[in-house]
């Protein structure tokens, strides 16, 4: 049996099948992460956007606004002007080491707490890191806009880590990730869409501005089939779990599309999976 790394790019996520009914330690940690995300959302409604984000974000956290920047710099003079931000997680996963996790889901914002009508909608992707005192804090946060959904989201999907990977050599796993990132970056320079589909898991989630998330490799292929741009990426940060089975990278990109250069920012999330397991 061999281990491979799969990516969910562009704000991507890999979903792994859940384990059995037995409550594993990793599943307990995953439930704690989702509970923290829900507490964060409630705090935003009760105490406002600025105060809640300062409470649940790590001191060195990064937000995309739209470029990656330090949270402290962004929220130093932030005014929420009475707006009400509401969100909920619909997917969450965690590393075997229970020190790094990912959540994503829909958000909406209202002009005021008394307003019944939302004025904007979108999706968020948050990367969480467990702190020395065992609390969870956001270390990277990205949001995109999309139209209003026709129906409310379903229940949150919890995707525990593949505990078979706990026996893997961490140093080998780290090197595998480094090699995967190098190979993926090279493939992007030749064919962006093809590279993403090649390195994607079967349950990839692709997030792009002003569009609903695309879930699954088949849907991603349909979306990206005609995207043959040549993309160059410059990483400005990233991290990896202690168990080396969950990692992320973010930075800036430029892509040549029909003689027009597009520039923007990316977040890629990698998760190890085992072939033949």
LOZARO-488229 format. One line per 8 residues: number of its first residue (from 1); their letters; for each residue x, y, z of C-alpha. Coordinates in pm, 1 decimal, always signed. Layout:
BEGIN
NUM	A	X Y Z  ...
//
This chain:
BEGIN
1	XXXXXXXX	+0.0 +0.0 +0.0  +134.6 +343.4 -87.4  +46.9 +682.8 +46.1  -26.8 +974.1 -185.6  -98.8 +1340.9 -140.4  -399.3 +1495.0 -306.5  -478.4 +1860.3 -337.5  -777.9 +2080.0 -330.8
9	XXXXXXXX	-669.6 +2399.3 -489.8  -772.7 +2745.3 -539.6  -940.1 +2723.8 -210.6  -964.1 +2351.3 -222.5  -1054.2 +2086.1 +17.2  -1017.0 +1712.2 +18.8  -1296.3 +1515.6 +184.1  -1212.6 +1169.4 +313.5
17	XXXXXXXX	-1476.4 +910.5 +403.8  -1575.0 +904.2 +768.4  -1469.6 +618.5 +993.5  -1702.9 +379.0 +1170.0  -1941.0 +448.9 +1452.1  -1674.9 +415.3 +1722.6  -1588.2 +753.3 +1872.1  -1216.3 +788.5 +1798.9
25	XXXXXXXX	-1002.8 +1049.6 +1973.1  -958.7 +1232.8 +1642.5  -1335.0 +1247.8 +1596.2  -1372.9 +1395.7 +1945.0  -1118.7 +1663.9 +1852.7  -1301.9 +1726.5 +1525.7  -1631.2 +1774.5 +1709.3  -1456.0 +2020.3 +1942.0
33	XXXXXXXX	-1331.4 +2214.8 +1639.3  -1681.1 +2238.0 +1489.2  -1820.9 +2345.5 +1827.4  -1558.8 +2623.1 +1837.7  -1658.7 +2736.5 +1489.1  -2023.3 +2753.9 +1597.4  -1927.3 +2945.4 +1912.4  -1733.9 +3186.7 +1691.9
41	XXXXXXXX	-2040.9 +3245.3 +1476.1  -2261.3 +3308.2 +1780.9  -2005.7 +3550.0 +1923.5  -2012.8 +3744.2 +1596.9  -2389.0 +3794.3 +1629.5  -2376.7 +3876.4 +2001.0  -2060.5 +4088.0 +2021.1  -1997.9 +4212.1 +1669.0
49	XXXXXXXX	-1760.5 +4121.6 +1389.9  -1445.1 +4294.9 +1512.8  -1453.6 +4171.4 +1872.8  -1538.7 +3813.4 +1779.9  -1266.9 +3792.2 +1515.4  -1008.7 +3929.3 +1754.8  -1117.8 +3668.7 +2009.2  -1110.7 +3361.6 +1782.9
57	XXXXXXXX	-817.2 +3450.0 +1556.7  -456.7 +3375.1 +1653.2  -232.7 +3676.6 +1699.1  -29.0 +3586.0 +1390.0  -325.6 +3483.0 +1174.6  -364.2 +3571.1 +807.0  -679.4 +3694.0 +634.3  -737.2 +3752.3 +263.8
65	XXXXXXXX	-863.9 +4107.0 +205.4  -816.3 +4044.1 -82.2  -440.4 +3990.1 -48.8  -305.3 +3791.9 +249.0  -240.4 +4025.1 +541.0  -198.4 +4010.5 +917.2  -519.6 +4006.8 +1116.6  -399.0 +4271.0 +1362.0
73	XXXXXXXX	-330.1 +4517.2 +1081.5  -669.3 +4459.3 +919.8  -883.0 +4475.9 +1235.0  -694.4 +4753.4 +1413.9  -939.9 +5016.4 +1286.6  -1217.7 +4791.4 +1155.4  -1574.7 +4918.7 +1201.0  -1858.8 +4672.6 +1148.4
81	XXXXXXXX	-2113.8 +4958.5 +1140.5  -2383.5 +4748.6 +1302.4  -2373.0 +4481.1 +1034.5  -2461.9 +4125.4 +1132.4  -2246.1 +3843.7 +995.2  -2387.5 +3490.0 +1014.7  -2224.5 +3163.8 +907.5  -2212.3 +2791.8 +978.7
89	XXXXXXXX	-1973.1 +2510.1 +893.9  -2094.3 +2241.0 +652.9  -1764.1 +2054.7 +624.6  -1474.4 +2002.1 +864.0  -1163.9 +1786.8 +874.3  -865.5 +1750.3 +1101.2  -513.8 +1606.6 +1110.2  -424.8 +1285.5 +1292.5
97	XXXXXXXX	-218.7 +1493.3 +1532.7  -531.6 +1700.0 +1613.4  -332.2 +2022.6 +1588.6  -455.0 +2148.1 +1250.2  -806.5 +2156.4 +1107.7  -1016.5 +2301.9 +826.3  -1376.1 +2426.4 +818.8  -1584.4 +2566.7 +536.7
105	XXXXXXXX	-1941.5 +2675.6 +484.8  -2177.8 +2954.8 +378.1  -2195.9 +3304.0 +521.9  -2440.6 +3591.6 +484.3  -2444.7 +3946.0 +611.4  -2725.2 +4181.8 +710.3  -2712.0 +4559.5 +725.3  -2814.7 +4555.9 +1091.6
113	XXXXXXXX	-2907.8 +4314.4 +1368.7  -3275.6 +4402.1 +1322.4  -3273.0 +4356.8 +944.6  -3447.7 +4042.3 +820.1  -3294.0 +4056.2 +472.7  -2935.8 +3961.3 +395.0  -2749.8 +4186.9 +152.8  -2456.3 +3960.8 +60.9
121	XXXXXXXX	-2373.7 +3590.7 +53.5  -2065.0 +3376.5 +16.3  -1844.2 +3096.9 +142.8  -1558.7 +3083.0 +391.3  -1258.2 +2856.0 +432.9  -1082.3 +2867.6 +769.1  -768.9 +2688.2 +880.6  -749.9 +2632.4 +1254.3
129	XXXXXXXX	-452.8 +2557.8 +1479.2  -475.0 +2410.2 +1826.6  -304.5 +2633.4 +2080.7  -77.5 +2525.4 +2369.6  -366.9 +2569.0 +2615.5  -577.3 +2332.9 +2393.4  -806.7 +2598.9 +2247.1  -859.1 +2633.9 +1871.1
137	XXXXXXXX	-770.5 +2957.3 +1688.3  -806.0 +3056.0 +1322.3  -468.9 +3100.5 +1151.6  -586.4 +3154.2 +790.5  -925.9 +3280.0 +673.9  -1053.3 +3329.6 +320.1  -1395.8 +3432.6 +196.3  -1558.4 +3451.5 -145.7
145	XXXXXXXX	-1887.7 +3597.0 -265.8  -2158.9 +3395.5 -438.9  -2529.6 +3443.9 -524.0  -2800.1 +3361.4 -271.1  -2856.6 +2986.7 -248.3  -3197.2 +2850.6 -341.2  -3212.4 +2625.0 -34.8  -3043.4 +2615.6 +306.6
153	XXXXXXXX	-2730.9 +2402.0 +351.7  -2747.8 +2052.9 +496.3  -2592.3 +1921.9 +814.5  -2219.2 +1953.3 +869.8  -2007.8 +1672.4 +726.4  -1731.8 +1562.7 +963.8  -1433.8 +1400.3 +793.0  -1194.1 +1245.1 +1047.4
161	XXXXXXXX	-838.4 +1167.9 +938.7  -733.7 +830.0 +806.5  -594.5 +677.1 +1125.3  -407.5 +414.7 +924.1  -163.5 +694.7 +841.8  -62.1 +729.0 +1206.2  +199.7 +460.1 +1147.5  +359.3 +650.3 +857.6
169	XXXXXXXX	+707.8 +799.4 +891.5  +660.2 +1174.0 +942.5  +987.7 +1272.0 +774.4  +895.0 +1071.2 +466.1  +550.9 +1231.0 +465.4  +701.5 +1578.5 +479.3  +931.1 +1503.4 +187.6  +638.1 +1358.9 -6.4
177	XXXXXXXX	+446.4 +1683.8 +42.3  +742.9 +1895.7 -67.0  +782.8 +1685.2 -381.8  +408.8 +1702.5 -452.7  +404.1 +2081.2 -422.8  +702.4 +2113.7 -658.7  +545.8 +1883.1 -916.2  +208.3 +2055.2 -890.2
185	XXXXXXXX	+358.8 +2402.9 -931.0  +541.2 +2286.5 -1243.3  +224.5 +2131.8 -1387.0  +37.4 +2460.3 -1331.5  +282.3 +2643.9 -1557.4  +180.3 +2416.8 -1845.0  -196.8 +2372.7 -1795.0  -375.4 +2510.7 -1489.2
193	XXXXXXXX	-700.9 +2320.5 -1526.0  -532.7 +1994.7 -1614.8  -293.1 +2023.5 -1322.0  -570.9 +2077.8 -1071.3  -774.3 +1783.4 -1199.4  -468.3 +1556.7 -1203.9  -374.4 +1632.6 -844.0  -730.0 +1654.0 -712.1
201	XXXXXXXX	-894.7 +1402.6 -485.1  -1226.8 +1254.9 -589.2  -1399.9 +1484.5 -338.4  -1217.5 +1808.8 -412.3  -1386.8 +2141.0 -342.3  -1299.1 +2433.9 -567.6  -1384.6 +2786.3 -460.3  -1380.4 +3079.2 -699.9
209	XXXXXXXX	-1510.8 +3431.5 -662.6  -1877.4 +3493.7 -751.2  -1955.6 +3123.6 -795.8  -2085.0 +2843.3 -578.7  -1825.3 +2587.1 -469.0  -1769.7 +2297.5 -706.6  -1761.3 +1967.9 -519.1  -1613.4 +1648.1 -660.8
217	XXXXXXXX	-1351.9 +1568.2 -923.5  -1608.8 +1514.5 -1199.6  -1765.1 +1857.4 -1143.8  -1422.1 +2017.2 -1112.6  -1317.6 +1864.6 -1444.9  -1624.0 +2009.6 -1616.0  -1547.5 +2349.3 -1465.5  -1176.0 +2347.2 -1546.2
225	XXXXXXXX	-1169.8 +2151.9 -1873.4  -1133.9 +2464.1 -2085.8  -900.6 +2640.5 -1841.4  -562.1 +2586.0 -2006.4  -398.6 +2897.0 -1864.5  -32.2 +2888.5 -1771.6  -10.8 +2977.7 -1403.5  +285.0 +3092.2 -1197.8
233	XXXXXXXX	+253.9 +3092.2 -819.1  +461.8 +3259.9 -551.1  +410.7 +3116.4 -203.3  +412.4 +3359.8 +87.9  +330.5 +3118.9 +369.7  +201.6 +2782.8 +476.7  +207.5 +2517.5 +743.0  +173.9 +2148.4 +817.9
241	XXXXXXXX	+33.0 +1933.4 +1094.8  +270.9 +1752.2 +1328.0  +149.5 +1425.7 +1175.1  +232.4 +1558.0 +824.1  -103.7 +1448.0 +682.2  -266.7 +1792.7 +650.4  -96.9 +2101.8 +508.1  -170.0 +2433.6 +341.5
249	XXXXXXXX	+2.9 +2692.4 +125.7  -101.4 +3042.3 +22.5  +33.7 +3325.1 -187.1  -7.2 +3514.6 -513.5  -47.5 +3390.8 -868.6  -42.9 +3519.2 -1224.3  -207.7 +3334.2 -1512.0  -189.0 +3402.1 -1883.9
257	XXXXXXXX	-533.0 +3363.0 -2040.2  -578.9 +3453.0 -2407.1  -304.1 +3715.3 -2404.0  -440.7 +3867.0 -2081.9  -255.1 +3830.0 -1753.0  -478.3 +3763.0 -1453.9  -339.2 +3821.1 -1105.8  -478.8 +3707.0 -774.5
265	XXXXXXXX	-425.6 +3500.3 -462.0  -457.3 +3132.1 -380.4  -495.6 +2894.3 -90.9  -420.5 +2525.9 -144.9  -499.3 +2260.2 +113.0  -334.6 +1918.5 +94.1  -435.0 +1602.4 +271.4  -261.7 +1264.7 +263.8
273	XXXXX	-455.6 +960.7 +157.6  -364.4 +596.4 +114.6  -405.1 +414.8 -214.2  -525.6 +60.1 -190.8  -616.8 +86.1 +177.6
//
